[in-house]
Amino acid sequence: MATTKQDPMLREHERSYQGFVKLLSYSGAATVVVLILMALFLL
């Protein structure tokens, strides 16, 4: 995208979005790990 390189506000927004997606990925993985550990220890 040519506008991403030119507009600093758009570039910052894209960086924030990538951080948000990374946060969602890590929190999803942490939820899966917690559920697996609960299944192992509580059942």
Sequence and secondary structure as in RCSB ss.txt:
>XXXX:A:sequence
MATTKQDPMLREHERSYQGFVKLLSYSGAATVVVLILMALFLL
>XXXX:A:secstr
 HHHHH HHHHHHHHHHHHHHHHHHHHHHHHHHHHHHHHHHH 
